Amino acid sequence: MRPPPWLGPDTRGRDLALAGASLAGGLLLYGLGTQPQLPGGTGAPERLFLLPLMAVCVAVGLRRIATRASLALGTVAVLADLALGGSLATVLIYTQVLYDACVYGSARTWRRLLRVTVALSVLAAAAGVLVLGRWQGIGFAAPVVLAGVLPVITGLSVRQYRDQAAAERVRAEQTARLVELDRRQAVSAERARMARELHDVVANHLSAVAIHATACCPCRGWTGRRWTRPCG
């Protein structure tokens, strides 16, 4: 069975490079003091935010070789980060984890992610309306849509394009096989025709030789099974 096209020999290096770049960007945002994002927070030391950050970067590195583990690790990391007060770096890198889970994961995975993110968006909008007492409270759903629904939909679009390209490649390979099979059959038919024609030519020549031999010696002829002996 042919391995998936996204599991090539050089994918591990690219995944590790992406994880390293994500960690570098996250540390930069950490240095800018983008935590906590939620008002109030828990008062936890800022160094604790580095643990979820590193965990979600590891999840990025596992995106192709262990998609489910990557999604589980990233989800636990972002939940722990939100429990501490939320940091922009971890949430942004988690969007990459969601995107990769939809692109490289199973169909069941992206369906569940789409349902969960849409449901969370609806719940956030409803909670915002209840808290504020007016329809502007649906803005509470904006962070969930941006960090959840949007990466999932983007991943689905890329997955659909990739699957269509793979299907077209398979159809092209099948068409090439059929063309090659037709070519071989045509060559075989032409060889058979040439063999029949050659057989007919040889048979005609032998018949002509037999006729000439019979004309030269009337006593010697072909009886259908053997030559008769000449007279005398």
QUIDA-V674141 format. One record per backbone hydrogen bond with DSSP energy under -0.5 kcal/mol. CO is the residue of the C=O (numbers start at 1). NH is the residue of the N-H. Records with the same first field share a line. If there is no record, write none. Layout:
CO: NH / NH
//
This chain:
4: 7
8: 11
10: 14
11: 15
12: 16
13: 17
14: 18
15: 19
16: 20
17: 21
18: 22
19: 23
20: 24
21: 25
22: 26
23: 27
24: 28
25: 29
26: 30
27: 31
28: 32
29: 34
30: 33
34: 88
39: 41
45: 48
46: 49
47: 50
48: 51 / 52
49: 53
50: 54
51: 55
52: 56
53: 57
54: 58
55: 59
56: 60
57: 61
58: 62
60: 63
62: 66
66: 70
67: 71
68: 72
69: 73
70: 74
71: 75
72: 76
73: 77
74: 78
75: 79
76: 80
77: 81
78: 82
79: 83
80: 84
81: 85 / 86
84: 42
85: 37 / 38
86: 36 / 37
87: 91
88: 92
89: 93
90: 94
91: 95
92: 96
93: 96 / 97
94: 98
95: 99
96: 100
97: 101
98: 102
99: 103
100: 104
101: 105
106: 110
107: 111
108: 112
109: 113
110: 114
111: 115
112: 116
113: 117
114: 118
115: 119
116: 120
117: 121
118: 122
119: 123
120: 124
121: 125
122: 126
123: 127
124: 128
125: 129
126: 130
127: 131
128: 132
129: 133
134: 137
135: 138
136: 139
137: 140
138: 141
139: 142
141: 145
142: 146
143: 147
144: 148 / 149
145: 150
148: 152
149: 153
150: 154
151: 155
152: 156
153: 157
154: 158
155: 159
156: 160
157: 161
158: 162
159: 163
160: 164
161: 165
162: 166
163: 167
164: 168
165: 169
166: 170
167: 171
168: 172
169: 173
170: 174
171: 175
172: 176
173: 177
174: 178
175: 179
176: 180
177: 181
178: 182
179: 183
180: 184
181: 185
182: 186
183: 187
184: 188
185: 189
186: 190
187: 191
188: 192
189: 193
190: 194
191: 195
192: 196
193: 197
194: 198
195: 199
196: 200
197: 201
198: 202
199: 203
200: 204
201: 205
202: 206
203: 207
204: 208
205: 209
206: 210
207: 211
208: 212
209: 213
210: 214
211: 215
212: 216
213: 217
217: 220
219: 221
221: 223 / 228
226: 223
//
